[in-house]
Amino acid sequence: MTGTTTDHDKLLLQAFGRIEERHEVPTVQAAAIEARLTFMEAYDLVNTLFTAGYLTHDLRLSDAGKKAIK
């Protein structure tokens, strides 16, 4: 990704942001439910978002991820 996100990417990043705000443990399954995506959609997107630097290794939003959802 070159700084742009798709609708599903943004939904998933926002879901991780809401999970983080509630101080819950971020998991792919929790984010999928929060974003109303299937587990496999979320799983694929997590790999893409991690590779692009939007998520950290512990599934928290990086600074770039926080900027992407604003």
PEBEL-V836000 format. One record per residue. SS is DSSP state (h for helix, s for strand, l for the rest). PHI is phi in whole degrees, 0 to 359 (none if undefined). OMEGA is omega as a letter, one per 20 degrees, with the letter a starting at -180 (999 if undefined). Layout:
ss;phi;omega
SS;PHI;OMEGA
SS;PHI;OMEGA
//
This chain:
ss;phi;omega
l;none;a
l;246;r
l;93;r
l;251;r
l;233;r
l;275;r
h;299;a
h;293;r
h;301;a
h;294;r
h;302;a
h;291;r
h;298;r
h;296;r
h;297;r
h;297;r
h;297;r
h;294;r
h;298;r
h;296;r
h;297;r
l;275;a
l;59;r
l;265;r
l;283;a
l;284;r
l;228;r
h;298;a
h;296;r
h;297;r
h;293;r
h;298;r
h;296;a
h;299;a
h;271;a
l;59;r
l;245;r
l;287;r
h;301;a
h;293;r
h;299;a
h;296;a
h;300;r
h;297;a
h;292;r
h;300;r
h;299;r
h;295;a
h;292;r
h;294;r
h;298;a
h;280;r
l;91;r
l;275;r
s;237;r
l;272;a
l;296;r
l;259;r
l;64;r
l;256;r
s;290;r
l;278;r
h;300;r
h;295;r
h;294;r
h;295;r
h;292;a
h;292;a
l;268;r
l;274;999
//
